[in-house]
Amino acid sequence: MASELPVPLALKVSGRNVYVGHPKQLVDLLAAEVATPIIEITRTKGGMPLYKLKLRCKILFEGNLDVCFLLDYPNQSLTSEIVDGQILPDVVFQLPTDTRSTRAVDIQRAEFYGTHLETALNFWAQLMEQQVASVYPDKTPLQMDRLARDSVISMKPAVFGEQTFELSSFLKKCDQQKGIPYFKVSFGWIASKEDPRSDNHAWGFKFEISPYLQLPPSARVRKPVSAAEKKEQLDKKRKTMSESDEAKAEETVA
């Protein structure tokens, strides 16, 4: 079964995003200082700061782009968030910290993915801690999201308006299209209130899962067309154009 798992896709750049096929691809770029982690600060309508994670890599693209991580699916499972017996739309992804509790087809592969994902995110975590220290210089930054507490990434689906997200339907679509789900850090946050009794100040990441999929190149390749089929298509096109020209001529005469 492990030998049938899909090979991680190559790193891909679009107009707005960098799609990381495996976290190691990003770690290698960041560690070699070929790419640079960037945090862009934006503001909510209420004036609260949001810390957007961006990537700069002049040899691959211009500007600062969002980073999207392709999940190691179907090697590692995605599950629904359950709180007080209620199934929430949130999705969780468990990074393997204890091989006895890891639900993965290939445990070593899952550990390799998880280690490099945490390493990649740590480049931005250091920048977040610098932000905390600049605002609260007498406090020690303390990461308080689920990733830091129990190696679980809790992701909200990035849907809008009346759209809904059902994990079972989403995974069925992944299986049917051999697509790979992906997620991103929607923003970093810093606690807005300071606790005078604590030496720490909380910060964390918010994650979101995309309802869209990344398809492997083989899924996007068009079926080869034979020479005979091409000739038939061309004959049909010529016939259609000829009939169209005749119709226009009749309209002109009329």
RODO-2510 file (C-alpha; in nm, 4 decimals, decimal comma):
residues 254
     n   res          X          Y          Z
     1     m     0,0000     0,0000     0,0000
     2     a     0,2763     0,2465     0,0893
     3     s     0,4354     0,1932    -0,2530
     4     e     0,1080     0,3042    -0,4156
     5     l     0,1063     0,6446    -0,2467
     6     p     0,1394     0,9402    -0,4866
     7     v     0,4793     1,1015    -0,5327
     8     p     0,4821     1,4582    -0,3894
     9     l     0,4331     1,7214    -0,6583
    10     a     0,7006     1,9704    -0,7540
    11     l     0,6895     2,3224    -0,6139
    12     k     0,4645     2,5373    -0,8345
    13     v     0,4210     2,9146    -0,8631
    14     s     0,1024     3,0886    -0,9751
    15     g     0,0225     3,4577    -0,9913
    16     r    -0,0639     3,4824    -0,6209
    17     n     0,0503     3,1604    -0,4536
    18     v     0,3425     2,9258    -0,4108
    19     y     0,2201     2,5657    -0,3941
    20     v     0,4630     2,3541    -0,1928
    21     g     0,4463     1,9877    -0,2944
    22     h     0,6424     1,8820     0,0159
    23     p     0,7564     2,1034     0,3060
    24     k     1,1180     1,9950     0,2499
    25     q     1,1149     2,1859    -0,0798
    26     l     1,0482     2,5062     0,1122
    27     v     1,2869     2,4254     0,3979
    28     d     1,5712     2,3773     0,1488
    29     l     1,5028     2,7181    -0,0100
    30     l     1,4748     2,8973     0,3244
    31     a     1,7762     2,7267     0,4827
    32     a     1,9927     2,8156     0,1812
    33     e     1,8590     3,1752     0,2002
    34     v     1,7454     3,1467    -0,1584
    35     a     1,3977     3,2372    -0,0331
    36     t     1,3061     3,4785     0,2454
    37     p     1,0124     3,4543     0,4897
    38     i     0,8130     3,7774     0,5075
    39     i     0,5397     3,8959     0,7430
    40     e     0,3071     4,1641     0,6087
    41     i     0,0963     4,3449     0,8663
    42     t    -0,2615     4,4309     0,7694
    43     r    -0,5462     4,5708     0,9771
    44     t    -0,9011     4,4536     1,0375
    45     k    -1,1922     4,6978     1,0235
    46     g    -1,1579     4,7251     1,4001
    47     g    -0,7912     4,8130     1,3703
    48     m    -0,6559     4,4821     1,4950
    49     p    -0,3301     4,3710     1,3298
    50     l    -0,3166     4,0556     1,1200
    51     y     0,0191     3,9071     1,0296
    52     k     0,0165     3,7596     0,6795
    53     l     0,2806     3,5010     0,5936
    54     k     0,4497     3,5662     0,2596
    55     l     0,7448     3,4261     0,0696
    56     r     1,0019     3,6179    -0,1360
    57     c     1,2165     3,4287    -0,3856
    58     k     1,3618     3,6377    -0,6674
    59     i     1,4877     3,3397    -0,8684
    60     l     1,1334     3,1966    -0,8933
    61     f     0,9012     3,4974    -0,8961
    62     e     0,8621     3,8698    -0,8331
    63     g     0,7064     4,0134    -0,5190
    64     n     0,5787     3,8419    -0,2053
    65     l     0,3400     3,5483    -0,2475
    66     d     0,1198     3,3405    -0,0175
    67     v     0,2434     2,9915     0,0675
    68     c     0,0128     2,6912     0,0229
    69     f     0,1121     2,3487     0,1589
    70     l    -0,0100     2,0364    -0,0182
    71     l    -0,1133     1,7774     0,2390
    72     d     0,0331     1,4287     0,2473
    73     y    -0,2929     1,2766     0,1291
    74     p    -0,3953     0,9975     0,1314
    75     n    -0,1030     0,8898     0,3504
    76     q    -0,2246     1,0949     0,6470
    77     s    -0,5897     1,1389     0,7297
    78     l    -0,8015     1,4501     0,7614
    79     t    -1,0773     1,4368     1,0224
    80     s    -1,3663     1,6577     1,1292
    81     e    -1,3435     1,8654     1,4440
    82     i    -1,5714     1,7273     1,7170
    83     v    -1,6500     1,9421     2,0223
    84     d    -1,8997     1,8301     2,2879
    85     g    -2,0294     1,5650     2,0506
    86     q    -2,1017     1,8192     1,7774
    87     i    -1,9279     1,7903     1,4373
    88     l    -1,7903     2,1297     1,3394
    89     p    -1,6897     2,2335     0,9854
    90     d    -1,3286     2,2619     1,1032
    91     v    -1,0820     2,0030     0,9758
    92     v    -0,7856     1,8699     1,1732
    93     f    -0,4553     1,7290     1,0516
    94     q    -0,2475     1,5366     1,3027
    95     l     0,1298     1,5639     1,2788
    96     p     0,2962     1,2427     1,3973
    97     t     0,4596     1,2989     1,7364
    98     d     0,3991     0,9469     1,8665
    99     t     0,4178     0,6614     1,6169
   100     r     0,1861     0,4523     1,8329
   101     s    -0,0994     0,6977     1,7809
   102     t    -0,0219     0,8007     1,4245
   103     r    -0,2826     0,7035     1,1675
   104     a    -0,0797     0,6909     0,8488
   105     v    -0,0224     0,4386     0,5748
   106     d     0,3516     0,5058     0,5815
   107     i     0,4535     0,6264     0,9277
   108     q     0,8117     0,7186     0,8346
   109     r     0,6864     0,9253     0,5435
   110     a     0,4357     1,0977     0,7729
   111     e     0,7096     1,1806     1,0253
   112     f     0,9310     1,3162     0,7464
   113     y     0,6476     1,5406     0,6274
   114     g     0,5578     1,6580     0,9781
   115     t     0,9157     1,7400     1,0768
   116     h     0,9758     1,9500     0,7678
   117     l     0,6383     2,1238     0,7947
   118     e     0,7136     2,2352     1,1507
   119     t     1,0634     2,3436     1,0419
   120     a     0,9232     2,5487     0,7547
   121     l     0,6622     2,7187     0,9734
   122     n     0,9295     2,7937     1,2332
   123     f     1,0927     3,0438     0,9962
   124     w     0,7771     3,2561     1,0239
   125     a     0,7312     3,1698     1,3918
   126     q     1,0607     3,3447     1,4658
   127     l     0,9315     3,6555     1,2892
   128     m     0,6102     3,6398     1,4921
   129     e     0,8100     3,6226     1,8140
   130     q     1,0044     3,9300     1,7035
   131     q     0,6732     4,1097     1,6551
   132     v     0,5629     4,0156     2,0076
   133     a     0,8946     4,1297     2,1532
   134     s     0,8711     4,4648     1,9742
   135     v     0,5258     4,5376     2,1188
   136     y     0,5744     4,3714     2,4601
   137     p     0,9502     4,3900     2,5281
   138     d     0,9120     4,2728     2,8902
   139     k     0,7244     3,9540     2,7908
   140     t     0,8365     3,6174     2,6537
   141     p     0,6514     3,5169     2,3338
   142     l     0,4482     3,1977     2,3828
   143     q     0,2874     3,0161     2,0899
   144     m    -0,0634     2,9098     2,1928
   145     d    -0,2243     2,7508     1,8864
   146     r    -0,3006     2,3783     1,8654
   147     l     0,0061     2,3134     1,6531
   148     a     0,2249     2,4164     1,9461
   149     r     0,0174     2,2377     2,2114
   150     d    -0,0493     1,8966     2,0587
   151     s     0,0841     1,8965     1,7005
   152     v    -0,2647     1,9278     1,5547
   153     i    -0,3395     2,1774     1,2811
   154     s    -0,6997     2,2927     1,3072
   155     m    -0,8129     2,4370     0,9746
   156     k    -1,1282     2,6313     0,8897
   157     p    -1,2541     2,5806     0,5333
   158     a    -1,1963     2,8898     0,3190
   159     v    -1,5555     2,9181     0,1942
   160     f    -1,7659     3,2278     0,1429
   161     g    -2,1300     3,3265     0,1562
   162     e    -2,3759     3,0400     0,1300
   163     q    -2,1124     2,7802     0,0449
   164     t    -2,0862     2,4781     0,2734
   165     f    -1,8058     2,2340     0,3364
   166     e    -1,8531     1,8651     0,4070
   167     l    -1,5308     1,6772     0,4699
   168     s    -1,6682     1,3433     0,3463
   169     s    -1,7776     1,4958     0,0142
   170     f    -1,4492     1,6818    -0,0154
   171     l    -1,2404     1,3672     0,0382
   172     k    -1,4589     1,1747    -0,2067
   173     k    -1,3834     1,4403    -0,4663
   174     c    -1,0112     1,4086    -0,3840
   175     d    -1,0270     1,0346    -0,4429
   176     q    -1,2273     1,0613    -0,7644
   177     q    -1,0008     1,3225    -0,9215
   178     k    -0,6810     1,1976    -0,7568
   179     g    -0,6512     1,5527    -0,6270
   180     i    -0,4425     1,6726    -0,3362
   181     p    -0,5919     1,8991    -0,0667
   182     y    -0,3888     2,1947     0,0512
   183     f    -0,3900     2,4527     0,3287
   184     k    -0,2250     2,7807     0,4201
   185     v    -0,1701     2,9980     0,7234
   186     s    -0,4481     3,2532     0,6909
   187     f    -0,2740     3,4841     0,9400
   188     g    -0,0721     3,5068     1,2576
   189     w    -0,2280     3,6655     1,5668
   190     i    -0,0973     3,8275     1,8854
   191     a    -0,3143     3,8495     2,1986
   192     s    -0,4545     4,2003     2,2260
   193     k    -0,4601     4,2068     2,6072
   194     e    -0,1554     4,1895     2,8301
   195     d    -0,1712     3,9790     3,1460
   196     p     0,0247     4,1707     3,4143
   197     r     0,0531     3,8513     3,6239
   198     s     0,2282     3,6551     3,3493
   199     d     0,5787     3,6770     3,2085
   200     n     0,4504     3,5429     2,8749
   201     h     0,2460     3,6881     2,5930
   202     a     0,0408     3,4640     2,3633
   203     w     0,0538     3,4453     1,9866
   204     g    -0,0391     3,1800     1,7286
   205     f    -0,1273     3,0873     1,3726
   206     k    -0,4706     3,0487     1,2142
   207     f    -0,4904     2,7883     0,9382
   208     e    -0,7406     2,7407     0,6580
   209     i    -0,7998     2,4526     0,4177
   210     s    -0,8874     2,5261     0,0574
   211     p    -1,2066     2,3688    -0,0832
   212     y    -1,0224     2,3409    -0,4141
   213     l    -0,7694     2,0767    -0,5124
   214     q    -0,4324     2,0599    -0,6758
   215     l    -0,4285     1,8047    -0,9541
   216     p    -0,1207     1,6060    -1,0541
   217     p     0,0110     1,6810    -1,4057
   218     s    -0,1132     1,3452    -1,5342
   219     a    -0,4701     1,4446    -1,4480
   220     r    -0,4415     1,7580    -1,6608
   221     v    -0,2883     1,5960    -1,9693
   222     r    -0,5279     1,5826    -2,2631
   223     k    -0,6026     1,2515    -2,4262
   224     p    -0,3830     1,2079    -2,7381
   225     v    -0,5696     1,2615    -3,0642
   226     s    -0,4868     1,0421    -3,3619
   227     a    -0,4186     1,1792    -3,7114
   228     a    -0,7496     1,0352    -3,8349
   229     e    -0,9417     1,2075    -3,5522
   230     k    -0,7669     1,5373    -3,6238
   231     k    -0,8650     1,5108    -3,9945
   232     e    -1,2259     1,4367    -3,9011
   233     q    -1,2364     1,7366    -3,6654
   234     l    -1,0832     1,9614    -3,9319
   235     d    -1,3361     1,8435    -4,1956
   236     k    -1,6236     1,9166    -3,9574
   237     k    -1,4830     2,2632    -3,8841
   238     r    -1,4470     2,3411    -4,2561
   239     k    -1,7984     2,2197    -4,3272
   240     t    -1,9398     2,4341    -4,0457
   241     m    -1,7511     2,7408    -4,1701
   242     s    -1,8704     2,6786    -4,5266
   243     e    -2,2331     2,6469    -4,4180
   244     s    -2,1979     2,9647    -4,2130
   245     d    -2,0587     3,1553    -4,5120
   246     e    -2,3451     3,0338    -4,7315
   247     a    -2,6014     3,1448    -4,4744
   248     k    -2,4454     3,4912    -4,4523
   249     a    -2,4472     3,5198    -4,8325
   250     e    -2,8186     3,4294    -4,8477
   251     e    -2,8942     3,6948    -4,5818
   252     t    -2,7054     3,9559    -4,7842
   253     v    -2,8947     3,8730    -5,1049
   254     a    -3,2256     3,8789    -4,9224
***
